[in-house]
């Protein structure tokens, strides 16, 4: 999901957010430890020498793993920056909303609960990621590309809630509009120095969408 969008985040899964296990099993903890080492190494190297000059081999060496291990966890260098735990949490939270609730209201409530929790646990990562999305064209392009996964998830959930098909035109338009809001809020926040309250910006943008985007 954008607001910066598949695996757990650097600092681990925040237990305060519904849908993420507070005590993962041993195998998952080992995977999380490896992901964390890789991502911390990547962020450190990028801060020191820039995104373009940082290589997978350098990240692997700094994380004390092999390049093949890095590639097993992250398909591209951009994915090291972009992967997060938002999609499964968003899906679980939306499924928990009352069946008759308007989908835009469900999304507004869920985002209002999710974003503050993630910012408390991972604020610095969110800020770093957003800076890279704004500054590095390859990261921004990959963000747009990976949003298709979020789109399919949202379409599936909305189809189940509404009784429509996931490929229904209205469902597709709603998903495109909602993800467009999240993408543009992410870019706006990053381009304006990350000074505004991010959850408030999301609420403002969703309100504008609900009001028909009257200018």
Z-matrix of the N, CA and C atoms (Angstrom, degrees):
N
C 1 1.450
C 2 1.503 1 109.14
N 3 1.323 2 113.40 1 142.49
C 4 1.444 3 116.28 2 176.76
C 5 1.508 4 109.79 3 -78.23
N 6 1.178 5 118.60 4 169.25
C 7 1.444 6 138.51 5 -163.43
C 8 1.488 7 100.20 6 95.10
N 9 1.261 8 96.97 7 62.14
C 10 1.441 9 135.25 8 -175.45
C 11 1.466 10 115.66 9 85.18
N 12 3.014 11 145.38 10 -10.38
C 13 1.082 12 152.26 11 -161.88
C 14 0.767 13 140.91 12 -11.16
N 15 6.066 14 131.38 13 122.97
C 16 1.371 15 110.93 14 61.85
C 17 1.504 16 101.69 15 -148.59
N 18 1.230 17 114.14 16 -1.26
C 19 1.444 18 121.58 17 -176.53
C 20 1.512 19 109.40 18 -111.95
N 21 1.360 20 118.72 19 169.17
C 22 1.452 21 119.08 20 -179.62
C 23 1.519 22 112.50 21 -58.22
N 24 1.333 23 115.56 22 154.95
C 25 1.448 24 121.55 23 -175.19
C 26 1.513 25 112.23 24 -80.18
N 27 1.342 26 116.05 25 175.46
C 28 1.455 27 121.20 26 -173.51
C 29 1.507 28 112.73 27 -57.69
N 30 1.312 29 116.31 28 -43.64
C 31 1.453 30 118.90 29 -174.58
C 32 1.509 31 112.46 30 -87.31
N 33 1.331 32 117.13 31 3.98
C 34 1.450 33 120.09 32 179.77
C 35 1.512 34 110.03 33 100.86
N 36 1.321 35 116.20 34 178.17
C 37 1.449 36 120.35 35 -177.90
C 38 1.504 37 110.30 36 -85.40
N 39 1.336 38 119.03 37 122.07
C 40 1.439 39 121.27 38 -179.06
C 41 1.510 40 111.51 39 -70.35
N 42 1.321 41 117.57 40 119.94
C 43 1.459 42 121.75 41 -174.30
C 44 1.514 43 112.28 42 -68.01
N 45 1.354 44 117.67 43 -17.10
C 46 1.451 45 120.31 44 -178.22
C 47 1.520 46 112.26 45 -75.14
N 48 1.314 47 117.84 46 -12.10
C 49 1.457 48 121.02 47 -177.29
C 50 1.518 49 109.51 48 -97.51
N 51 1.362 50 118.71 49 122.63
C 52 1.456 51 120.36 50 179.52
C 53 1.515 52 111.01 51 -58.76
N 54 1.334 53 115.81 52 142.72
C 55 1.450 54 120.21 53 175.97
C 56 1.500 55 114.67 54 100.18
N 57 1.347 56 118.64 55 -11.77
C 58 1.453 57 121.33 56 177.13
C 59 1.521 58 108.36 57 -111.57
N 60 1.327 59 119.18 58 124.29
C 61 1.453 60 120.80 59 179.86
C 62 1.516 61 110.96 60 -59.57
N 63 1.340 62 116.16 61 136.58
C 64 1.459 63 119.63 62 179.91
C 65 1.516 64 111.43 63 -80.50
N 66 1.337 65 118.19 64 -22.52
C 67 1.456 66 121.75 65 -179.26
C 68 1.530 67 109.41 66 -132.91
N 69 1.331 68 117.92 67 83.46
C 70 1.463 69 120.08 68 179.02
C 71 1.517 70 111.11 69 -66.58
N 72 1.336 71 116.31 70 159.86
C 73 1.454 72 120.90 71 179.37
C 74 1.515 73 111.99 72 -70.11
N 75 1.332 74 115.20 73 171.96
C 76 1.462 75 121.02 74 -176.22
C 77 1.523 76 111.31 75 -58.81
N 78 1.320 77 117.11 76 -45.45
C 79 1.465 78 120.16 77 -178.43
C 80 1.521 79 111.17 78 -60.62
N 81 1.333 80 115.92 79 -44.36
C 82 1.459 81 119.22 80 -179.63
C 83 1.523 82 111.13 81 -68.18
N 84 1.331 83 116.97 82 -34.16
C 85 1.468 84 119.53 83 177.74
C 86 1.523 85 110.69 84 -64.67
N 87 1.333 86 116.97 85 -38.26
C 88 1.467 87 120.28 86 177.87
C 89 1.528 88 110.54 87 -65.40
N 90 1.327 89 116.17 88 -42.23
C 91 1.462 90 119.76 89 177.74
C 92 1.524 91 110.82 90 -62.77
N 93 1.322 92 115.43 91 -43.05
C 94 1.457 93 120.16 92 179.74
C 95 1.523 94 110.99 93 -62.85
N 96 1.334 95 116.36 94 -39.43
C 97 1.464 96 120.45 95 178.41
C 98 1.525 97 110.91 96 -61.80
N 99 1.336 98 116.02 97 -41.83
C 100 1.465 99 119.75 98 178.87
C 101 1.522 100 110.95 99 -66.95
N 102 1.326 101 117.10 100 -46.41
C 103 1.461 102 120.19 101 177.42
C 104 1.527 103 111.11 102 -57.49
N 105 1.324 104 115.00 103 -43.76
C 106 1.458 105 119.91 104 -179.00
C 107 1.516 106 111.14 105 -61.17
N 108 1.336 107 116.47 106 -44.64
C 109 1.468 108 120.56 107 179.79
C 110 1.524 109 110.80 108 -61.96
N 111 1.317 110 116.46 109 -42.56
C 112 1.465 111 120.51 110 -179.51
C 113 1.523 112 110.72 111 -64.55
N 114 1.303 113 116.67 112 -46.23
C 115 1.459 114 119.85 113 -175.42
C 116 1.522 115 111.71 114 -71.25
N 117 1.308 116 117.08 115 -38.64
C 118 1.465 117 119.02 116 176.70
C 119 1.524 118 110.74 117 -63.65
N 120 1.325 119 115.89 118 -41.14
C 121 1.467 120 119.66 119 177.54
C 122 1.523 121 110.30 120 -62.65
N 123 1.326 122 116.40 121 -42.70
C 124 1.463 123 120.09 122 -179.57
C 125 1.521 124 111.43 123 -62.64
N 126 1.323 125 116.73 124 -47.98
C 127 1.459 126 119.77 125 -179.60
C 128 1.525 127 111.46 126 -62.37
N 129 1.324 128 116.48 127 -38.88
C 130 1.470 129 120.03 128 179.90
C 131 1.527 130 110.72 129 -64.73
N 132 1.327 131 116.45 130 -46.65
C 133 1.462 132 120.23 131 -179.99
C 134 1.527 133 111.77 132 -65.55
N 135 1.312 134 116.33 133 -40.75
C 136 1.464 135 119.80 134 179.33
C 137 1.523 136 110.60 135 -62.97
N 138 1.331 137 116.33 136 -40.28
C 139 1.467 138 119.92 137 178.12
C 140 1.523 139 111.49 138 -64.57
N 141 1.328 140 116.18 139 -34.04
C 142 1.466 141 120.57 140 -176.48
C 143 1.522 142 113.11 141 -81.05
N 144 1.343 143 117.39 142 -39.38
C 145 1.465 144 119.12 143 -170.40
C 146 1.521 145 114.99 144 -129.69
N 147 1.313 146 116.74 145 1.13
C 148 1.456 147 119.76 146 178.86
C 149 1.520 148 112.67 147 95.38
N 150 1.332 149 115.42 148 158.13
C 151 1.459 150 120.55 149 -176.20
C 152 1.520 151 112.05 150 -69.10
N 153 1.317 152 117.10 151 -48.69
C 154 1.460 153 120.93 152 -172.43
C 155 1.523 154 112.54 153 -62.53
N 156 1.331 155 117.35 154 -36.26
C 157 1.465 156 120.25 155 -175.80
C 158 1.526 157 112.92 156 -86.38
N 159 1.310 158 117.64 157 -6.86
C 160 1.466 159 120.87 158 178.30
C 161 1.526 160 109.51 159 -84.67
N 162 1.322 161 116.88 160 126.05
C 163 1.466 162 121.48 161 -176.67
C 164 1.526 163 111.36 162 -108.69
N 165 1.321 164 114.91 163 162.03
C 166 1.465 165 120.80 164 175.55
C 167 1.525 166 110.16 165 -59.46
N 168 1.323 167 116.96 166 -39.48
C 169 1.470 168 121.05 167 -179.81
C 170 1.525 169 110.91 168 -63.09
N 171 1.320 170 117.24 169 -41.54
C 172 1.459 171 120.63 170 177.96
C 173 1.526 172 111.38 171 -65.71
N 174 1.313 173 115.58 172 -41.25
C 175 1.467 174 119.93 173 178.60
C 176 1.522 175 110.20 174 -62.82
N 177 1.324 176 116.51 175 -44.03
C 178 1.464 177 120.68 176 179.46
C 179 1.521 178 111.05 177 -60.51
N 180 1.330 179 116.40 178 -45.45
C 181 1.463 180 119.81 179 -179.68
C 182 1.526 181 111.05 180 -62.77
N 183 1.322 182 117.02 181 -42.98
C 184 1.460 183 120.53 182 -179.53
C 185 1.522 184 112.01 183 -67.07
N 186 1.341 185 116.56 184 -31.69
C 187 1.464 186 121.15 185 179.93
C 188 1.524 187 112.64 186 -87.92
N 189 1.347 188 116.23 187 -4.59
C 190 1.463 189 122.79 188 -179.78
C 191 1.523 190 111.85 189 61.57
N 192 1.336 191 114.43 190 43.56
C 193 1.463 192 121.37 191 173.26
C 194 1.529 193 106.94 192 -134.74
N 195 1.318 194 116.54 193 173.26
C 196 1.462 195 120.33 194 178.77
C 197 1.526 196 110.03 195 -84.92
N 198 1.335 197 117.47 196 155.97
C 199 1.466 198 119.63 197 174.49
C 200 1.529 199 112.59 198 -56.44
N 201 1.328 200 116.93 199 -35.03
C 202 1.468 201 119.47 200 179.09
C 203 1.525 202 111.35 201 -65.40
N 204 1.336 203 116.49 202 -33.04
C 205 1.464 204 119.61 203 176.87
C 206 1.522 205 110.33 204 -66.61
N 207 1.319 206 116.80 205 -42.95
C 208 1.464 207 120.23 206 176.88
C 209 1.523 208 109.88 207 -57.57
N 210 1.326 209 116.93 208 -45.97
C 211 1.463 210 121.20 209 -178.29
C 212 1.524 211 112.26 210 -69.08
N 213 1.326 212 117.01 211 -26.56
C 214 1.459 213 119.85 212 177.11
C 215 1.531 214 111.02 213 -69.93
N 216 1.316 215 116.30 214 -34.78
C 217 1.460 216 120.49 215 -179.82
C 218 1.530 217 112.59 216 -86.59
N 219 1.328 218 116.35 217 -32.20
C 220 1.466 219 120.99 218 -175.85
C 221 1.527 220 109.13 219 -135.97
N 222 1.318 221 116.86 220 121.27
C 223 1.463 222 120.83 221 -175.49
C 224 1.525 223 112.46 222 -66.42
N 225 1.321 224 117.08 223 -32.70
C 226 1.458 225 121.49 224 -178.98
C 227 1.520 226 109.58 225 -138.39
N 228 1.322 227 116.19 226 165.96
C 229 1.466 228 120.15 227 175.79
C 230 1.524 229 110.26 228 -62.90
N 231 1.328 230 116.07 229 -36.09
C 232 1.464 231 119.59 230 178.71
C 233 1.522 232 111.34 231 -61.58
N 234 1.330 233 116.65 232 -35.29
C 235 1.461 234 120.00 233 -179.55
C 236 1.523 235 112.05 234 -65.85
N 237 1.318 236 117.65 235 -29.65
C 238 1.467 237 119.92 236 176.87
C 239 1.520 238 109.46 237 -59.99
N 240 1.306 239 115.81 238 -37.66
C 241 1.460 240 121.18 239 -179.87
C 242 1.526 241 111.85 240 -77.01
N 243 1.327 242 117.53 241 -37.57
C 244 1.461 243 121.24 242 -166.04
C 245 1.519 244 115.89 243 -95.01
N 246 1.320 245 119.11 244 -24.54
C 247 1.460 246 119.50 245 -174.06
C 248 1.520 247 111.22 246 -62.23
N 249 1.326 248 115.58 247 143.29
C 250 1.458 249 121.03 248 -179.86
C 251 1.523 250 109.80 249 -155.56
N 252 1.318 251 115.91 250 179.98
C 253 1.463 252 121.06 251 -176.57
C 254 1.520 253 112.20 252 -101.30
N 255 1.326 254 117.84 253 13.49
C 256 1.452 255 119.41 254 -169.14
C 257 1.525 256 114.37 255 -70.82
N 258 1.330 257 117.97 256 -42.16
C 259 1.461 258 119.91 257 -172.59
C 260 1.528 259 113.92 258 -58.75
N 261 1.340 260 119.47 259 -51.76
C 262 1.461 261 118.28 260 179.76
C 263 1.517 262 113.07 261 -63.55
N 264 1.330 263 117.35 262 -33.06
C 265 1.462 264 120.52 263 177.71
C 266 1.524 265 109.96 264 -68.81
N 267 1.320 266 116.24 265 -44.35
C 268 1.462 267 120.41 266 178.61
C 269 1.521 268 110.90 267 -60.52
N 270 1.320 269 116.78 268 -43.99
C 271 1.465 270 120.32 269 179.85
C 272 1.524 271 111.36 270 -61.72
N 273 1.332 272 116.88 271 -47.95
C 274 1.466 273 120.60 272 -179.24
C 275 1.524 274 111.20 273 -62.35
N 276 1.330 275 116.45 274 -41.74
C 277 1.463 276 120.04 275 -178.01
C 278 1.526 277 111.36 276 -67.83
N 279 1.323 278 117.41 277 -39.64
C 280 1.463 279 120.14 278 178.49
C 281 1.522 280 111.40 279 -65.90
N 282 1.317 281 116.32 280 -37.37
C 283 1.467 282 119.69 281 178.61
C 284 1.527 283 111.50 282 -66.46
N 285 1.327 284 116.86 283 -24.12
C 286 1.461 285 121.06 284 -179.31
C 287 1.527 286 112.87 285 -82.98
N 288 1.316 287 118.46 286 -10.71
C 289 1.457 288 120.80 287 -179.05
C 290 1.535 289 110.30 288 -73.76
N 291 1.350 290 117.31 289 153.79
C 292 1.468 291 120.65 290 179.91
C 293 1.524 292 111.77 291 -57.43
N 294 1.312 293 115.87 292 141.04
C 295 1.464 294 121.13 293 -173.45
C 296 1.523 295 112.74 294 -60.20
N 297 1.335 296 117.67 295 -36.23
C 298 1.458 297 120.05 296 -176.50
C 299 1.512 298 114.82 297 -87.21
N 300 1.297 299 117.76 298 1.83
C 301 1.462 300 121.26 299 -177.41
C 302 1.530 301 110.49 300 -73.56
N 303 1.332 302 118.26 301 135.45
C 304 1.471 303 119.30 302 177.07
C 305 1.525 304 110.78 303 -56.59
N 306 1.325 305 117.46 304 137.10
C 307 1.462 306 120.29 305 -174.71
C 308 1.523 307 114.02 306 -58.51
N 309 1.326 308 117.82 307 -36.44
C 310 1.461 309 119.27 308 179.78
C 311 1.525 310 110.90 309 -67.81
N 312 1.328 311 116.34 310 -36.48
C 313 1.466 312 119.93 311 176.22
C 314 1.524 313 110.60 312 -66.21
N 315 1.327 314 116.78 313 -40.58
C 316 1.467 315 120.31 314 176.60
C 317 1.520 316 110.53 315 -59.30
N 318 1.324 317 116.22 316 -45.43
C 319 1.461 318 120.19 317 -179.27
C 320 1.520 319 110.94 318 -64.15
N 321 1.331 320 117.07 319 -41.23
C 322 1.462 321 120.41 320 179.62
C 323 1.528 322 111.07 321 -61.89
N 324 1.320 323 116.84 322 -45.35
C 325 1.462 324 120.78 323 -178.87
C 326 1.520 325 110.84 324 -65.58
N 327 1.327 326 116.20 325 -45.58
C 328 1.466 327 120.30 326 -178.67
C 329 1.526 328 110.95 327 -62.62
N 330 1.321 329 117.09 328 -45.56
C 331 1.459 330 120.10 329 179.77
C 332 1.521 331 111.23 330 -64.65
N 333 1.325 332 117.07 331 -36.37
C 334 1.464 333 120.66 332 178.92
C 335 1.519 334 111.75 333 -64.56
N 336 1.331 335 116.42 334 -28.37
C 337 1.465 336 120.51 335 178.10
C 338 1.525 337 111.81 336 -86.43
N 339 1.333 338 116.19 337 -38.78
C 340 1.461 339 120.39 338 -174.58
C 341 1.524 340 113.59 339 -71.79
N 342 1.326 341 115.96 340 -49.93
C 343 1.464 342 119.54 341 -171.29
C 344 1.523 343 113.34 342 -60.04
N 345 1.335 344 119.40 343 -47.35
C 346 1.467 345 117.74 344 178.40
C 347 1.522 346 112.57 345 -59.97
N 348 1.336 347 117.24 346 -37.37
C 349 1.465 348 120.16 347 179.95
C 350 1.520 349 111.20 348 -65.29
N 351 1.336 350 116.95 349 -43.19
C 352 1.461 351 119.59 350 179.00
C 353 1.524 352 111.68 351 -68.99
N 354 1.322 353 117.13 352 -35.21
C 355 1.458 354 119.42 353 178.91
C 356 1.523 355 111.26 354 -67.76
N 357 1.321 356 116.86 355 -35.81
C 358 1.463 357 119.83 356 177.29
C 359 1.520 358 110.45 357 -62.79
N 360 1.325 359 117.18 358 -42.75
C 361 1.465 360 120.46 359 -174.89
C 362 1.523 361 113.21 360 -86.16
N 363 1.347 362 117.59 361 -28.81
C 364 1.469 363 120.46 362 -170.87
C 365 1.524 364 112.86 363 -137.99
N 366 1.312 365 118.15 364 34.50
C 367 1.467 366 119.83 365 -173.10
C 368 1.524 367 112.50 366 -59.25
N 369 1.325 368 117.71 367 -44.58
C 370 1.458 369 120.02 368 -176.97
C 371 1.523 370 110.87 369 -64.51
N 372 1.342 371 116.55 370 -38.92
C 373 1.469 372 118.95 371 177.99
C 374 1.523 373 111.11 372 -64.66
N 375 1.332 374 116.18 373 -43.34
C 376 1.459 375 119.72 374 179.27
C 377 1.527 376 110.25 375 -59.45
N 378 1.318 377 116.73 376 -41.33
C 379 1.467 378 120.55 377 -179.23
C 380 1.534 379 110.74 378 -67.42
N 381 1.317 380 117.31 379 -43.52
C 382 1.466 381 120.36 380 178.57
C 383 1.523 382 110.73 381 -61.67
N 384 1.313 383 115.55 382 -45.58
C 385 1.460 384 120.41 383 -178.30
C 386 1.524 385 110.74 384 -61.72
N 387 1.319 386 115.57 385 -43.91
C 388 1.459 387 119.33 386 -178.86
C 389 1.523 388 111.42 387 -64.30
N 390 1.329 389 116.75 388 -39.03
C 391 1.467 390 119.31 389 176.99
C 392 1.523 391 110.83 390 -59.62
N 393 1.324 392 116.48 391 -42.14
C 394 1.462 393 119.80 392 -179.90
C 395 1.525 394 111.56 393 -68.73
N 396 1.325 395 117.47 394 -37.11
C 397 1.461 396 120.65 395 176.62
C 398 1.527 397 110.28 396 -59.74
N 399 1.319 398 115.94 397 -41.27
C 400 1.461 399 120.84 398 -179.08
C 401 1.525 400 111.53 399 -72.56
N 402 1.335 401 116.72 400 -39.81
C 403 1.465 402 121.02 401 -170.05
C 404 1.525 403 114.69 402 -90.83
N 405 1.336 404 118.10 403 -26.03
C 406 1.468 405 120.78 404 -172.39
C 407 1.530 406 110.01 405 -113.88
N 408 1.328 407 118.63 406 111.47
C 409 1.470 408 120.92 407 -178.37
C 410 1.528 409 113.78 408 -55.23
N 411 1.331 410 117.89 409 -37.70
C 412 1.466 411 120.45 410 -178.57
C 413 1.521 412 111.36 411 -65.27
N 414 1.321 413 116.85 412 -36.89
C 415 1.464 414 120.54 413 178.71
C 416 1.523 415 110.03 414 -69.64
N 417 1.333 416 116.11 415 -42.07
C 418 1.465 417 119.15 416 178.91
C 419 1.526 418 110.52 417 -63.87
N 420 1.316 419 117.13 418 -41.62
C 421 1.463 420 120.48 419 179.59
C 422 1.524 421 111.32 420 -63.92
N 423 1.320 422 116.60 421 -41.70
C 424 1.464 423 120.50 422 179.11
C 425 1.525 424 110.73 423 -66.66
N 426 1.330 425 117.24 424 -36.50
C 427 1.456 426 120.08 425 176.34
C 428 1.525 427 110.45 426 -58.70
N 429 1.326 428 116.16 427 -46.45
C 430 1.459 429 120.32 428 179.00
C 431 1.528 430 111.08 429 -62.33
N 432 1.319 431 116.19 430 -40.97
C 433 1.467 432 121.12 431 -179.80
C 434 1.524 433 111.69 432 -63.52
N 435 1.329 434 116.95 433 -45.21
C 436 1.461 435 119.87 434 -176.22
C 437 1.522 436 112.65 435 -75.77
N 438 1.325 437 117.29 436 -12.09
C 439 1.460 438 119.15 437 176.20
C 440 1.519 439 111.79 438 -64.76
N 441 1.324 440 118.19 439 -16.17
C 442 1.464 441 120.39 440 177.53
C 443 1.523 442 111.14 441 -63.59
N 444 1.341 443 116.97 442 -31.68
C 445 1.464 444 120.11 443 176.31
C 446 1.527 445 110.32 444 -64.86
N 447 1.335 446 115.79 445 -44.96
C 448 1.458 447 120.37 446 177.79
C 449 1.522 448 110.63 447 -63.62
N 450 1.324 449 116.68 448 -38.95
C 451 1.465 450 120.69 449 179.91
C 452 1.525 451 111.16 450 -61.66
N 453 1.316 452 117.02 451 -43.58
C 454 1.468 453 120.06 452 179.33
C 455 1.525 454 110.81 453 -64.22
N 456 1.329 455 116.39 454 -40.30
C 457 1.459 456 119.89 455 178.94
C 458 1.523 457 110.69 456 -63.33
N 459 1.336 458 117.06 457 -48.63
C 460 1.456 459 120.73 458 -179.70
C 461 1.525 460 111.31 459 -61.96
N 462 1.320 461 117.13 460 -41.57
C 463 1.463 462 120.65 461 179.54
C 464 1.523 463 110.75 462 -62.04
N 465 1.317 464 116.28 463 -40.81
C 466 1.459 465 120.61 464 179.70
C 467 1.534 466 111.01 465 -63.62
N 468 1.331 467 116.57 466 -46.51
C 469 1.465 468 120.61 467 -178.87
C 470 1.523 469 110.67 468 -65.85
N 471 1.324 470 117.07 469 -45.47
C 472 1.460 471 120.52 470 -179.04
C 473 1.520 472 111.76 471 -65.57
N 474 1.323 473 116.82 472 -36.09
C 475 1.460 474 120.14 473 177.99
C 476 1.525 475 110.50 474 -63.23
N 477 1.318 476 116.47 475 -42.87
C 478 1.461 477 120.48 476 179.43
C 479 1.526 478 111.04 477 -64.76
N 480 1.332 479 116.76 478 -39.10
C 481 1.466 480 120.61 479 -177.70
C 482 1.529 481 112.33 480 -73.61
N 483 1.325 482 116.36 481 -32.13
C 484 1.464 483 119.88 482 -173.73
C 485 1.522 484 113.88 483 -98.49
N 486 1.327 485 116.69 484 -15.04
C 487 1.449 486 119.95 485 -175.98
C 488 1.518 487 113.21 486 82.46
N 489 1.316 488 117.19 487 4.40
C 490 1.457 489 121.56 488 176.41
C 491 1.527 490 109.70 489 -90.05
N 492 1.314 491 116.37 490 170.70
C 493 1.451 492 120.42 491 174.39
C 494 1.520 493 110.73 492 -81.93
N 495 1.327 494 116.23 493 154.49
C 496 1.460 495 120.11 494 179.72
C 497 1.525 496 111.70 495 -64.31
N 498 1.339 497 116.78 496 -22.92
C 499 1.462 498 120.92 497 179.96
C 500 1.526 499 111.94 498 -98.02
N 501 1.333 500 116.56 499 7.96
C 502 1.460 501 121.13 500 178.09
C 503 1.532 502 109.64 501 -60.38
N 504 1.314 503 117.35 502 140.16
C 505 1.463 504 120.97 503 -175.94
C 506 1.528 505 111.89 504 -59.95
N 507 1.332 506 117.15 505 -42.88
C 508 1.464 507 120.20 506 -179.08
C 509 1.525 508 110.60 507 -63.62
N 510 1.328 509 116.78 508 -40.89
C 511 1.465 510 120.71 509 177.40
C 512 1.522 511 109.97 510 -61.93
N 513 1.317 512 116.65 511 -45.34
C 514 1.465 513 120.07 512 -178.79
C 515 1.526 514 111.56 513 -63.77
N 516 1.322 515 116.88 514 -40.40
C 517 1.465 516 120.04 515 179.39
C 518 1.526 517 110.44 516 -66.01
N 519 1.334 518 116.54 517 -42.22
C 520 1.467 519 119.64 518 178.93
C 521 1.522 520 110.70 519 -61.41
N 522 1.316 521 116.64 520 -46.58
C 523 1.465 522 120.84 521 -179.61
C 524 1.524 523 110.66 522 -61.53
N 525 1.330 524 116.48 523 -44.55
C 526 1.464 525 120.03 524 179.92
C 527 1.522 526 111.13 525 -61.66
N 528 1.324 527 116.66 526 -40.73
C 529 1.462 528 120.33 527 179.84
C 530 1.524 529 111.22 528 -67.15
N 531 1.333 530 116.63 529 -44.35
C 532 1.464 531 120.44 530 -178.86
C 533 1.520 532 111.36 531 -63.79
N 534 1.321 533 116.92 532 -44.78
C 535 1.465 534 119.81 533 179.80
C 536 1.524 535 111.24 534 -69.86
N 537 1.330 536 116.61 535 -32.00
C 538 1.455 537 119.44 536 174.75
C 539 1.515 538 111.37 537 -62.34
N 540 1.319 539 116.54 538 -40.17
C 541 1.464 540 121.20 539 175.84
C 542 1.521 541 110.57 540 -58.98
N 543 1.322 542 116.42 541 -49.91
C 544 1.465 543 120.31 542 -176.95
C 545 1.524 544 111.38 543 -64.45
N 546 1.325 545 116.96 544 -39.84
C 547 1.465 546 120.12 545 179.22
C 548 1.522 547 110.97 546 -64.25
N 549 1.324 548 116.67 547 -47.48
C 550 1.463 549 119.71 548 -176.78
C 551 1.525 550 111.91 549 -69.64
N 552 1.320 551 117.78 550 -33.83
C 553 1.467 552 119.83 551 174.73
C 554 1.522 553 110.16 552 -62.86
N 555 1.327 554 116.17 553 -43.44
C 556 1.463 555 120.24 554 178.10
C 557 1.524 556 110.99 555 -57.77
N 558 1.330 557 116.53 556 -48.81
C 559 1.460 558 120.77 557 -178.64
C 560 1.526 559 111.36 558 -66.50
N 561 1.321 560 116.94 559 -42.84
C 562 1.468 561 120.59 560 179.66
C 563 1.520 562 110.62 561 -60.20
N 564 1.317 563 116.21 562 -46.76
C 565 1.467 564 121.23 563 -179.34
C 566 1.526 565 110.26 564 -60.32
N 567 1.330 566 115.85 565 -45.69
C 568 1.457 567 119.58 566 -179.58
C 569 1.513 568 113.24 567 -67.76
N 570 1.326 569 116.88 568 -40.72
C 571 1.463 570 121.14 569 -177.84
C 572 1.523 571 112.53 570 -71.40
N 573 1.326 572 117.73 571 -19.53
C 574 1.461 573 121.95 572 179.77
C 575 1.524 574 112.06 573 -106.96
N 576 1.323 575 115.45 574 31.45
C 577 1.458 576 120.46 575 171.17
C 578 1.514 577 115.98 576 75.66
N 579 1.345 578 117.69 577 12.17
C 580 1.465 579 121.63 578 177.93
C 581 1.530 580 111.38 579 56.71
N 582 1.327 581 116.17 580 33.14
C 583 1.467 582 120.32 581 -175.80
C 584 1.521 583 112.77 582 -87.10
N 585 1.326 584 116.64 583 -31.24
C 586 1.461 585 120.20 584 -176.57
C 587 1.522 586 111.38 585 -77.65
N 588 1.318 587 115.38 586 165.19
C 589 1.462 588 121.68 587 176.03
C 590 1.529 589 108.30 588 -76.80
N 591 1.332 590 116.67 589 114.68
C 592 1.465 591 120.39 590 -173.35
C 593 1.525 592 112.81 591 -62.60
N 594 1.336 593 120.18 592 -48.69
C 595 1.472 594 118.79 593 177.95
C 596 1.528 595 112.50 594 -58.42
N 597 1.337 596 116.97 595 -36.46
C 598 1.469 597 119.98 596 178.77
C 599 1.522 598 111.00 597 -65.77
N 600 1.334 599 117.03 598 -37.81
C 601 1.464 600 120.32 599 177.13
C 602 1.522 601 111.28 600 -63.56
N 603 1.327 602 116.75 601 -40.96
C 604 1.466 603 120.38 602 178.71
C 605 1.525 604 110.09 603 -62.89
N 606 1.327 605 116.61 604 -45.14
C 607 1.471 606 119.76 605 178.46
C 608 1.529 607 111.06 606 -61.15
N 609 1.335 608 116.17 607 -43.39
C 610 1.465 609 120.70 608 179.33
C 611 1.524 610 110.98 609 -60.27
N 612 1.323 611 116.54 610 -43.82
C 613 1.460 612 120.63 611 -178.38
C 614 1.525 613 111.50 612 -68.27
N 615 1.327 614 117.32 613 -40.72
C 616 1.464 615 120.04 614 178.33
C 617 1.522 616 110.88 615 -67.56
N 618 1.336 617 117.23 616 -35.39
C 619 1.467 618 120.32 617 175.26
C 620 1.526 619 110.40 618 -62.22
N 621 1.341 620 115.84 619 -42.17
C 622 1.463 621 119.80 620 178.95
C 623 1.524 622 111.05 621 -62.96
N 624 1.331 623 116.10 622 -38.98
C 625 1.461 624 120.31 623 177.97
C 626 1.523 625 110.32 624 -64.42
N 627 1.315 626 116.52 625 -43.20
C 628 1.461 627 120.53 626 -179.62
C 629 1.529 628 111.37 627 -64.56
N 630 1.333 629 116.35 628 -34.72
C 631 1.466 630 120.76 629 -178.93
C 632 1.523 631 112.87 630 -79.81
N 633 1.317 632 116.69 631 0.94
C 634 1.453 633 119.87 632 178.28
C 635 1.506 634 114.49 633 87.76
N 636 1.337 635 116.90 634 15.15
C 637 1.471 636 122.30 635 176.54
C 638 1.526 637 111.83 636 55.04
N 639 1.329 638 115.95 637 44.13
C 640 1.460 639 120.57 638 177.16
C 641 1.522 640 110.23 639 -71.25
N 642 1.332 641 117.09 640 128.14
C 643 1.469 642 121.83 641 -179.58
C 644 1.529 643 110.37 642 -104.83
